[in-house]
Amino acid sequence: MDRNSAKTLITNTLCNKFDKTQYRNFIVNFLDGIDENKVFTCGNAYVPEAFREYITSYGRFGKYTDKNNETIEVLWVSLKKDTSLDRARTVQRNFVAWYLNGGRGGQLRKNALVAFYNEDRNDWRFSFVKLDTALIQDDKGKIKIVNNFTPAKRFSFLVGEFEPNHTAQSRLVSLLEKDYPTLDEIEEAFNVEKVSKEFFDNYKELFLQLTEDLKNIRENESSQRINAEFTLKSISDADFCKKLLGQLVFLYFIQKKGWLGVARDKKWGEGDKQFLRHTFERAINEGKNFFNDYLEPLFYNALANGERDDNWFGELDCKIPFLNGGLFERYHDYDWVNTDIVFDNTIFQIIRKLKVAIPEQVF
């Protein structure tokens, strides 16, 4: 498959709500020659009792065998309506452990690619789970085989309609371009250490860009007010930008949780999962500065302000949570109202790179 077709297939599959037909199309192109002879679906009555509270049904798309004769089970698992992907993560992992350990049919299996989804949610989890075996010696000197499972958290992509697909695309597109990927190559694609490195490389690049932009702002002849305030409050460019990036990363995290842009009659978790992009577009359309006119009021009048009625933030006509702990308090108590730091709006388009590769273990 050529690169453009691979990117399109990944986007159509992983940047949308889970769809079995589309997912199967992705799998048969991803895992060349997958054996689909023993496809099955098991309803809730056939789900082990320990998992029945969380799982409505599960099924098998097929089995893939690579050139080294390593096999991978390809499964889907439908979660119950009120089960979130985060809360049920341990259940998901243990369920796949049950399956690989011969829970269905008594056959021991070693590896699985699994789609975990909820019919009522737009996001879903694409996970690789591997059964490793190790030899240990017990207290009596006997050698035993112990099965170890990869933590689902470390080998998953959170995907869906409101989730960026850059990380998954960058990790999977090369495998779609080639034929018959090996188990090792698939495991490497899900390797969280590489994903984490990508995030921190982006973070470093953006920190340097943001710091350089602030330096250029302060060198302008009209920036005496900023320079005086930074000198008075002992604020360095690097420390200011470091805190700003930390604030932005956390904003993307709570945005993903649905805690930003919540309508007055909606619950936490039902907010706008594109809140920052929509607010950025609003700033552009109104000819305003995203940082000075929108982000700073959001930080200091909303997120750091616990005295609002029902968490209502009138400036953006939505509910915004109060978050104590200091992250959104004024840095060195600087006078943000009378200090106009006008970052170029285009830099915040670049900062969206942070969103596309935030590994789960950052939080």
C-alpha positions in Angstrom: 0.0 0.0 0.0 1.3 3.5 -0.9 1.9 6.0 1.9 -1.0 8.3 1.0 -3.5 5.3 0.9 -2.0 4.1 4.3 -2.6 7.5 5.9 -6.1 7.7 4.5 -6.9 4.2 5.8 -5.6 5.1 9.3 -7.5 8.4 9.4 -10.8 6.8 8.3 -10.4 4.0 10.9 -8.7 5.6 13.9 -10.0 9.1 13.7 -13.7 8.1 13.8 -16.1 6.3 16.1 -15.4 2.6 16.1 -17.0 0.8 13.2 -16.6 -3.0 12.8 -16.7 -2.9 9.0 -14.1 -0.1 8.7 -11.9 -1.8 11.4 -12.0 -5.1 9.5 -10.9 -3.2 6.3 -8.0 -1.7 8.3 -7.0 -5.1 9.7 -7.0 -7.1 6.4 -4.7 -4.4 4.9 -2.5 -4.1 8.0 -2.1 -7.9 8.6 -1.7 -9.4 5.1 -3.2 -12.8 4.8 -5.0 -12.9 8.1 -6.9 -16.1 8.6 -10.6 -15.2 8.9 -11.9 -18.8 9.0 -12.8 -18.9 12.7 -14.6 -15.6 13.2 -16.9 -15.6 16.2 -19.1 -13.3 18.4 -19.9 -14.0 22.1 -22.8 -12.2 23.8 -23.0 -11.2 27.4 -24.1 -14.6 28.6 -20.8 -16.0 27.4 -18.7 -13.3 29.0 -17.1 -14.7 32.3 -19.0 -13.5 35.3 -16.1 -11.5 36.6 -16.2 -9.2 33.6 -20.0 -9.2 32.9 -20.5 -5.9 34.7 -18.2 -4.1 32.2 -18.4 -6.1 29.0 -21.5 -6.6 26.8 -19.9 -8.8 24.1 -16.6 -9.7 22.4 -15.5 -11.3 19.2 -12.7 -12.5 17.0 -11.9 -11.1 13.6 -9.2 -13.7 12.9 -5.7 -14.9 13.5 -2.5 -13.5 11.9 0.6 -15.6 11.5 3.9 -13.8 10.6 6.9 -15.2 8.7 8.4 -16.4 12.0 5.3 -18.4 12.8 4.3 -16.0 15.6 0.5 -15.6 15.9 -1.7 -12.6 16.9 -5.4 -12.9 17.8 -7.4 -10.0 16.5 -10.3 -9.2 18.8 -13.0 -6.6 19.5 -14.5 -6.0 23.0 -17.8 -4.0 23.5 -17.9 -2.2 26.8 -21.1 -1.5 28.7 -22.8 2.0 28.4 -21.5 3.5 31.6 -18.0 2.1 31.4 -15.3 4.6 30.5 -12.1 3.5 28.8 -10.0 4.8 31.6 -12.0 3.3 34.5 -12.2 -0.1 32.9 -8.5 -0.3 31.8 -7.6 -3.0 34.4 -10.7 -5.0 33.5 -9.8 -4.8 29.8 -6.3 -6.1 30.5 -7.5 -8.9 32.7 -10.1 -9.9 30.2 -7.5 -10.3 27.5 -5.3 -12.1 29.9 -8.2 -14.6 30.5 -8.7 -15.1 26.8 -5.0 -15.6 26.0 -4.6 -18.0 28.9 -7.1 -20.4 27.3 -10.3 -18.9 28.7 -12.2 -19.7 25.5 -11.7 -23.2 24.3 -8.7 -24.0 26.5 -6.1 -23.0 23.9 -3.2 -21.0 25.1 -2.5 -17.9 23.0 0.4 -15.4 23.2 -0.6 -12.1 21.5 -3.6 -10.0 20.7 -4.6 -6.8 18.9 -7.8 -5.6 20.5 -10.3 -2.8 19.9 -12.1 -1.8 23.1 -15.1 0.4 22.4 -18.4 1.7 23.8 -21.3 2.2 21.5 -22.2 5.6 23.2 -18.7 7.1 23.0 -16.7 8.6 20.1 -13.3 7.4 21.4 -12.0 3.9 21.6 -8.8 2.1 22.5 -6.6 0.1 20.1 -4.3 -2.1 22.2 -1.5 -4.7 21.7 -1.3 -7.3 24.5 1.5 -9.8 24.7 1.9 -12.9 26.9 5.5 -13.3 27.9 6.7 -16.4 29.7 9.5 -16.5 32.3 11.1 -19.3 34.3 11.3 -18.8 38.0 12.5 -21.0 40.9 10.2 -21.3 43.9 11.2 -21.8 47.6 11.5 -25.5 47.1 13.9 -25.1 44.1 11.3 -26.2 41.5 11.3 -24.4 38.2 7.9 -22.9 37.1 6.7 -21.1 34.0 5.1 -17.7 34.8 3.0 -15.7 32.3 3.5 -12.0 32.3 1.2 -9.6 30.4 2.2 -6.3 28.9 0.2 -3.5 30.7 -2.5 -2.3 28.4 -1.6 1.3 29.3 1.9 0.9 27.9 0.7 -0.6 24.5 -2.3 1.4 23.5 -3.5 4.2 21.3 -6.5 6.2 22.4 -8.2 6.9 19.1 -11.6 8.1 17.8 -13.5 11.1 16.4 -12.1 13.7 18.7 -8.6 12.1 19.1 -5.7 13.2 17.0 -4.2 10.4 14.9 -0.7 11.8 14.4 1.0 9.4 16.8 -0.8 6.3 15.6 -0.2 7.3 12.0 3.5 7.9 12.5 3.8 4.6 14.2 1.6 2.4 11.9 1.9 3.9 8.4 5.2 2.2 7.6 3.7 -1.2 8.5 0.8 -0.6 6.1 3.3 0.3 3.4 5.1 -3.0 3.7 3.8 -6.5 3.4 3.5 -9.1 6.2 4.7 -7.2 9.3 6.4 -9.3 12.0 5.3 -9.5 15.6 8.4 -7.6 16.7 7.6 -4.8 14.2 4.1 -4.6 15.5 5.2 -4.5 19.1 7.7 -1.8 18.3 5.0 0.3 16.7 3.1 0.3 20.1 6.3 0.9 22.1 5.4 3.7 24.5 9.0 4.7 25.1 9.3 5.8 21.5 6.0 7.6 21.7 7.2 9.4 24.9 10.4 10.4 23.2 8.4 11.9 20.4 6.4 13.9 22.8 9.4 15.3 24.7 11.2 16.1 21.5 8.2 18.1 20.4 8.0 19.7 23.9 11.7 20.8 23.7 11.3 22.2 20.2 8.2 24.2 21.1 9.8 25.5 24.3 12.7 26.9 22.4 10.4 28.5 19.8 8.2 30.0 22.5 11.1 31.4 24.4 12.6 32.9 21.3 9.3 34.6 20.4 9.0 36.1 23.9 12.6 37.3 23.7 11.7 39.0 20.4 8.7 40.6 21.9 10.7 42.0 24.8 13.3 43.5 22.5 10.6 45.6 20.8 10.7 49.3 21.7 7.1 49.2 22.8 7.7 46.5 25.4 8.9 48.6 28.3 5.9 47.6 30.4 6.7 43.9 30.0 10.4 44.4 30.8 9.6 46.4 33.9 7.2 43.9 35.2 9.5 40.9 34.5 12.4 42.7 36.2 10.2 43.7 39.2 8.9 40.2 39.7 12.1 38.4 38.8 10.6 36.5 35.9 12.8 35.0 33.3 11.7 34.2 29.7 12.6 30.5 30.1 10.6 30.1 33.4 7.6 31.9 32.0 7.5 29.8 28.9 8.1 26.6 30.8 5.1 27.2 33.0 3.0 28.2 30.0 3.8 24.9 28.2 2.9 23.0 31.3 -0.4 24.8 31.5 -1.2 24.0 27.8 -0.3 20.3 28.2 -2.7 20.1 31.2 -5.4 22.0 29.2 -5.2 19.3 26.5 -5.5 16.6 29.2 -8.7 18.1 30.8 -10.1 18.9 27.3 -9.8 15.2 26.5 -11.8 14.5 29.6 -14.6 16.8 28.5 -14.0 19.3 31.3 -13.7 22.4 29.2 -16.5 24.3 27.5 -19.2 22.6 29.4 -22.7 23.9 28.8 -24.7 25.1 31.8 -27.1 22.1 31.7 -24.4 19.5 31.0 -22.3 17.4 33.3 -18.5 17.4 33.7 -17.2 15.1 31.0 -19.7 16.4 28.4 -17.7 19.4 27.4 -16.2 20.5 24.1 -13.4 18.1 23.2 -12.2 20.6 20.6 -12.5 23.6 23.0 -9.0 25.0 22.5 -9.2 24.8 18.7 -12.7 26.4 18.7 -11.4 29.2 21.0 -8.4 29.7 18.9 -10.6 30.0 15.8 -12.8 32.5 17.7 -9.8 34.6 18.5 -8.7 34.7 14.8 -12.2 35.5 13.6 -12.5 38.4 16.1 -9.0 39.7 15.2 -7.8 39.1 18.8 -4.7 37.6 20.3 -5.2 34.1 21.5 -2.8 34.2 24.5 -3.4 37.8 25.7 -7.2 38.0 25.1 -8.3 34.4 25.7 -5.7 32.1 27.4 -4.7 34.4 30.2 -8.4 35.2 31.2 -9.1 31.5 31.0 -6.1 30.8 33.3 -6.6 33.5 35.9 -10.3 34.4 35.8 -11.6 30.8 35.5 -9.2 27.9 36.2 -7.6 29.7 39.2 -10.8 31.3 40.4 -12.8 29.2 42.9 -15.3 32.0 43.6 -17.5 31.7 40.5 -21.1 30.6 40.8 -21.5 27.0 39.5 -18.1 27.3 37.8 -19.6 29.5 35.2 -17.2 31.5 33.0 -19.1 34.3 31.4 -16.3 35.4 29.1 -16.7 32.2 27.1 -20.3 31.3 28.1 -19.5 27.9 29.5 -18.5 26.0 32.7 -14.8 25.8 33.4 -13.6 23.8 36.5 -11.7 25.5 39.3 -8.3 23.8 39.6 -6.3 24.5 42.7 -2.7 23.5 43.2 -1.0 26.5 41.7 -0.6 25.6 38.1 -2.9 28.3 36.9 -2.1 30.9 39.4 -0.2 34.0 38.3 3.5 33.4 37.9 5.3 35.4 40.6 2.1 37.3 41.0 2.7 39.2 37.8 0.2 41.9 36.7 -1.2 40.1 33.6 -4.1 42.5 33.3 -1.9 45.5 32.6 0.9 43.5 30.9 0.1 42.7 27.3 2.2 39.8 26.0 1.2 39.4 22.4 2.6 36.1 21.2 2.2 35.5 17.5 -1.0 33.5 17.0 0.7 31.2 14.6 2.9 29.7 17.3 -0.2 28.3 19.0 -1.0 26.4 15.8 2.5 24.8 16.2 1.9 24.1 19.9 -1.0 21.8 18.8 1.8 19.4 18.1 1.8 18.8 21.9 -1.7 17.4 21.6 -1.0 14.8 19.1 1.5 12.8 21.1 0.7 13.2 24.8 1.5 9.8 26.3 -1.0 8.6 29.0 1.7 8.2 31.6 2.5 12.0 31.5 -0.4 12.3 33.9 
